[in-house]
Amino acid sequence: MAQDIRIKKTKQNIEKALLALLNKKEFRSITIGNICEEALTSRSTFYLHYLDKYDLLEKIVSNQTALFQDIVKKRINSLFNNNFEISLIEFYNEIEKQKDIIQSLFHVTEQGYDLKKNYKETLFYYWKKYLDIQFTETAVSTELIATFGTDIVLDILDWTLTHGVDSAALAYGEKLHQKILFPLSEKT
């Protein structure tokens, strides 16, 4: 059991090292040596757990994407229950817990490792799904509305990451969402 804890701690240190380095320089210029130095570990220990820096990045991005998908699923479920405001605050509070990791990874734009792109795709998918279920006939394409909804959430997410959870900003964002959603069933 003690070995499992040491392995977990070593992986956490390596992951934290990469995230810290991403705040200082571009991913492409980060070396395994940089990561090991920052993590206070050896190259051989690094290679026991990861194939290379891309494998490390992929594991971190995949984990953060999965966490975000879980958060979005909760938000969408609460929308189905018409619990708009509470779910919005909970959504951004959960994001706030991962703030440092998200900010570090949002700087990475390597193809296949772009967390912000993954977030956008996740949001679009769930917005579109929600709209298609809730609004069977719309005056405007649900794809367009899902795109607007996705962009609003990402903009507020960027704001929240920089400024913290701000109830006034969240209330404004929720009003925008409602303005987008509720006129959908009206034919123009």
TORLUM-819259 format. One record per residue (C-alpha): residue in three letters; residue number from 1; x negated, y, z negated. Coordinates in steps of 0.25 Angstrom, whole numbers, plus 5000, padded with zeros to 4 digits. Each point is the difference from the previous one (the first is absolute). Last residue first. Layout:
<recs>
@zamar->ALA&ketor->NUM&x->X&y->Y&z->Z
...
</recs>
This chain:
<recs>
@zamar->THR&ketor->188&x->5162&y->5139&z->5146
@zamar->LYS&ketor->187&x->5004&y->4987&z->4993
@zamar->GLU&ketor->186&x->4999&y->5000&z->4985
@zamar->SER&ketor->185&x->4995&y->4987&z->4994
@zamar->LEU&ketor->184&x->4986&y->5006&z->4999
@zamar->PRO&ketor->183&x->5004&y->5013&z->4992
@zamar->PHE&ketor->182&x->4997&y->4993&z->4987
@zamar->LEU&ketor->181&x->4986&y->4995&z->5003
@zamar->ILE&ketor->180&x->4991&y->5012&z->5005
@zamar->LYS&ketor->179&x->5006&y->5010&z->4990
@zamar->GLN&ketor->178&x->4999&y->4990&z->4989
@zamar->HIS&ketor->177&x->4985&y->4997&z->5003
@zamar->LEU&ketor->176&x->4998&y->5015&z->5000
@zamar->LYS&ketor->175&x->5007&y->5002&z->4987
@zamar->GLU&ketor->174&x->4991&y->4989&z->4994
@zamar->GLY&ketor->173&x->4988&y->5007&z->5005
@zamar->TYR&ketor->172&x->5004&y->5012&z->4993
@zamar->ALA&ketor->171&x->5003&y->4992&z->4987
@zamar->LEU&ketor->170&x->4986&y->4994&z->5001
@zamar->ALA&ketor->169&x->4993&y->5014&z->5002
@zamar->ALA&ketor->168&x->5008&y->5005&z->4987
@zamar->SER&ketor->167&x->4997&y->4987&z->4992
@zamar->ASP&ketor->166&x->4985&y->5001&z->5003
@zamar->VAL&ketor->165&x->4992&y->4988&z->4999
@zamar->GLY&ketor->164&x->4985&y->5004&z->5001
@zamar->HIS&ketor->163&x->4994&y->5011&z->5009
@zamar->THR&ketor->162&x->4991&y->4993&z->5010
@zamar->LEU&ketor->161&x->5006&y->4986&z->5000
@zamar->THR&ketor->160&x->5014&y->5005&z->4998
@zamar->TRP&ketor->159&x->4998&y->5009&z->5013
@zamar->ASP&ketor->158&x->4995&y->4989&z->5008
@zamar->LEU&ketor->157&x->5012&y->4991&z->4996
@zamar->ILE&ketor->156&x->5009&y->5012&z->5003
@zamar->ASP&ketor->155&x->4995&y->5000&z->5014
@zamar->LEU&ketor->154&x->5000&y->4985&z->5001
@zamar->VAL&ketor->153&x->5015&y->5000&z->4995
@zamar->ILE&ketor->152&x->5004&y->5011&z->5010
@zamar->ASP&ketor->151&x->4993&y->4993&z->5011
@zamar->THR&ketor->150&x->5007&y->4987&z->4998
@zamar->GLY&ketor->149&x->5013&y->5006&z->4999
@zamar->PHE&ketor->148&x->4998&y->5008&z->5013
@zamar->THR&ketor->147&x->4995&y->4987&z->5007
@zamar->ALA&ketor->146&x->5012&y->4992&z->4994
@zamar->ILE&ketor->145&x->5009&y->5011&z->5006
@zamar->LEU&ketor->144&x->4994&y->4999&z->5013
@zamar->GLU&ketor->143&x->5001&y->4985&z->5000
@zamar->THR&ketor->142&x->5014&y->5000&z->4995
@zamar->SER&ketor->141&x->5004&y->5007&z->5013
@zamar->VAL&ketor->140&x->5009&y->5012&z->4998
@zamar->ALA&ketor->139&x->5016&y->5000&z->5000
@zamar->THR&ketor->138&x->5000&y->4988&z->4992
@zamar->GLU&ketor->137&x->5008&y->4987&z->5000
@zamar->THR&ketor->136&x->4996&y->4989&z->4991
@zamar->PHE&ketor->135&x->4995&y->5009&z->4989
@zamar->GLN&ketor->134&x->4996&y->4993&z->4987
@zamar->ILE&ketor->133&x->4994&y->4987&z->5005
@zamar->ASP&ketor->132&x->4993&y->5007&z->5012
@zamar->LEU&ketor->131&x->4996&y->5011&z->4991
@zamar->TYR&ketor->130&x->4994&y->4991&z->4989
@zamar->LYS&ketor->129&x->4992&y->4992&z->5010
@zamar->LYS&ketor->128&x->4995&y->5012&z->5007
@zamar->TRP&ketor->127&x->4995&y->5006&z->4987
@zamar->TYR&ketor->126&x->4994&y->4987&z->4996
@zamar->TYR&ketor->125&x->4992&y->4999&z->5013
@zamar->PHE&ketor->124&x->4996&y->5014&z->5001
@zamar->LEU&ketor->123&x->4995&y->5000&z->4985
@zamar->THR&ketor->122&x->4992&y->4988&z->5003
@zamar->GLU&ketor->121&x->4994&y->5005&z->5013
@zamar->LYS&ketor->120&x->4996&y->5013&z->4993
@zamar->TYR&ketor->119&x->4994&y->4993&z->4988
@zamar->ASN&ketor->118&x->4992&y->4992&z->5009
@zamar->LYS&ketor->117&x->4995&y->5012&z->5008
@zamar->LYS&ketor->116&x->4996&y->5007&z->4987
@zamar->LEU&ketor->115&x->4993&y->4987&z->4996
@zamar->ASP&ketor->114&x->4991&y->5000&z->5013
@zamar->TYR&ketor->113&x->4992&y->4987&z->4999
@zamar->GLY&ketor->112&x->5003&y->4994&z->5014
@zamar->GLN&ketor->111&x->4994&y->5011&z->5008
@zamar->GLU&ketor->110&x->4991&y->5008&z->4990
@zamar->THR&ketor->109&x->5007&y->5012&z->4996
@zamar->VAL&ketor->108&x->4995&y->5000&z->4985
@zamar->HIS&ketor->107&x->5003&y->5014&z->4993
@zamar->PHE&ketor->106&x->5013&y->4994&z->4995
@zamar->LEU&ketor->105&x->4993&y->4990&z->4993
@zamar->SER&ketor->104&x->4993&y->5009&z->4990
@zamar->GLN&ketor->103&x->5013&y->5007&z->4997
@zamar->ILE&ketor->102&x->5008&y->4987&z->4999
@zamar->ILE&ketor->101&x->4990&y->4995&z->4990
@zamar->ASP&ketor->100&x->5000&y->5012&z->4991
@zamar->LYS&ketor->99&x->5016&y->5001&z->5001
@zamar->GLN&ketor->98&x->5003&y->4986&z->4996
@zamar->LYS&ketor->97&x->5008&y->5004&z->4988
@zamar->GLU&ketor->96&x->5006&y->5012&z->5007
@zamar->ILE&ketor->95&x->5006&y->4991&z->5010
@zamar->GLU&ketor->94&x->5009&y->4993&z->4989
@zamar->ASN&ketor->93&x->5004&y->5014&z->4995
@zamar->TYR&ketor->92&x->5003&y->5004&z->5015
@zamar->PHE&ketor->91&x->5010&y->4988&z->5001
@zamar->GLU&ketor->90&x->5006&y->5002&z->4986
@zamar->ILE&ketor->89&x->5003&y->5014&z->5003
@zamar->LEU&ketor->88&x->5007&y->4996&z->5013
@zamar->SER&ketor->87&x->5007&y->4989&z->4994
@zamar->ILE&ketor->86&x->5006&y->5009&z->4990
@zamar->GLU&ketor->85&x->5004&y->5010&z->5010
@zamar->PHE&ketor->84&x->5007&y->4991&z->5010
@zamar->ASN&ketor->83&x->5008&y->4989&z->4992
@zamar->ASN&ketor->82&x->5010&y->4998&z->5011
@zamar->ASN&ketor->81&x->4999&y->4984&z->4998
@zamar->PHE&ketor->80&x->4995&y->4998&z->5014
@zamar->LEU&ketor->79&x->4990&y->5011&z->4997
@zamar->SER&ketor->78&x->4995&y->4993&z->4988
@zamar->ASN&ketor->77&x->4997&y->4988&z->5009
@zamar->ILE&ketor->76&x->4992&y->5009&z->5009
@zamar->ARG&ketor->75&x->4992&y->5006&z->4989
@zamar->LYS&ketor->74&x->4997&y->4986&z->4994
@zamar->LYS&ketor->73&x->4996&y->4995&z->5014
@zamar->VAL&ketor->72&x->4991&y->5012&z->5001
@zamar->ILE&ketor->71&x->4992&y->4997&z->4987
@zamar->ASP&ketor->70&x->4998&y->4985&z->5005
@zamar->GLN&ketor->69&x->4995&y->5005&z->5013
@zamar->PHE&ketor->68&x->4991&y->5009&z->4993
@zamar->LEU&ketor->67&x->4994&y->4989&z->4992
@zamar->ALA&ketor->66&x->4998&y->4992&z->5012
@zamar->THR&ketor->65&x->4993&y->5011&z->5007
@zamar->GLN&ketor->64&x->4991&y->5002&z->4988
@zamar->ASN&ketor->63&x->4996&y->4986&z->5000
@zamar->SER&ketor->62&x->4998&y->4999&z->5015
@zamar->VAL&ketor->61&x->4991&y->5013&z->5000
@zamar->ILE&ketor->60&x->4992&y->4995&z->4988
@zamar->LYS&ketor->59&x->4998&y->4986&z->5007
@zamar->GLU&ketor->58&x->4997&y->5006&z->5014
@zamar->LEU&ketor->57&x->4989&y->5010&z->4994
@zamar->LEU&ketor->56&x->4993&y->4988&z->4993
@zamar->ASP&ketor->55&x->5000&y->4992&z->5013
@zamar->TYR&ketor->54&x->4996&y->5012&z->5008
@zamar->LYS&ketor->53&x->4988&y->5002&z->4990
@zamar->ASP&ketor->52&x->4995&y->4986&z->5003
@zamar->LEU&ketor->51&x->5004&y->4986&z->4997
@zamar->TYR&ketor->50&x->5005&y->5002&z->4986
@zamar->HIS&ketor->49&x->4999&y->4993&z->4987
@zamar->LEU&ketor->48&x->4987&y->4993&z->4999
@zamar->TYR&ketor->47&x->4994&y->5010&z->5010
@zamar->PHE&ketor->46&x->5001&y->5011&z->4989
@zamar->THR&ketor->45&x->4993&y->4991&z->4990
@zamar->SER&ketor->44&x->4989&y->4998&z->5010
@zamar->ARG&ketor->43&x->4999&y->5015&z->5003
@zamar->SER&ketor->42&x->4998&y->5002&z->4985
@zamar->THR&ketor->41&x->5009&y->5008&z->4990
@zamar->LEU&ketor->40&x->5000&y->5014&z->4994
@zamar->ALA&ketor->39&x->5013&y->5003&z->5007
@zamar->GLU&ketor->38&x->4994&y->5013&z->5006
@zamar->GLU&ketor->37&x->4987&y->4993&z->5004
@zamar->CYS&ketor->36&x->5008&y->4988&z->5006
@zamar->ILE&ketor->35&x->5009&y->5010&z->5008
@zamar->ASN&ketor->34&x->4988&y->5008&z->5005
@zamar->GLY&ketor->33&x->4993&y->4987&z->5004
@zamar->ILE&ketor->32&x->5012&y->4995&z->5007
@zamar->THR&ketor->31&x->4999&y->5012&z->5008
@zamar->ILE&ketor->30&x->5009&y->5012&z->5001
@zamar->SER&ketor->29&x->4998&y->5009&z->5013
@zamar->ARG&ketor->28&x->5012&y->4994&z->5007
@zamar->PHE&ketor->27&x->5009&y->5002&z->4988
@zamar->GLU&ketor->26&x->4998&y->5015&z->5001
@zamar->LYS&ketor->25&x->4994&y->5006&z->4987
@zamar->LYS&ketor->24&x->5002&y->5005&z->4986
@zamar->ASN&ketor->23&x->5014&y->4996&z->4997
@zamar->LEU&ketor->22&x->4998&y->4987&z->5007
@zamar->LEU&ketor->21&x->4988&y->4998&z->4991
@zamar->ALA&ketor->20&x->5010&y->4999&z->4988
@zamar->LEU&ketor->19&x->5009&y->4991&z->5007
@zamar->LEU&ketor->18&x->4989&y->4991&z->5004
@zamar->ALA&ketor->17&x->4995&y->4999&z->4986
@zamar->LYS&ketor->16&x->5014&y->4998&z->4994
@zamar->GLU&ketor->15&x->5001&y->4988&z->5009
@zamar->ILE&ketor->14&x->4986&y->4994&z->4996
@zamar->ASN&ketor->13&x->5003&y->5003&z->4985
@zamar->GLN&ketor->12&x->5014&y->4993&z->5001
@zamar->LYS&ketor->11&x->4994&y->4988&z->5007
@zamar->THR&ketor->10&x->4990&y->4999&z->4989
@zamar->LYS&ketor->9&x->5010&y->5001&z->4989
@zamar->LYS&ketor->8&x->5009&y->4989&z->5007
@zamar->ILE&ketor->7&x->4988&y->4991&z->5001
@zamar->ARG&ketor->6&x->4996&y->5003&z->4985
@zamar->ILE&ketor->5&x->5015&y->4997&z->4996
@zamar->ASP&ketor->4&x->5000&y->4987&z->5008
@zamar->GLN&ketor->3&x->4987&y->4996&z->4994
@zamar->ALA&ketor->2&x->5006&y->5002&z->4986
@zamar->MET&ketor->1&x->5011&y->4990&z->5003
</recs>
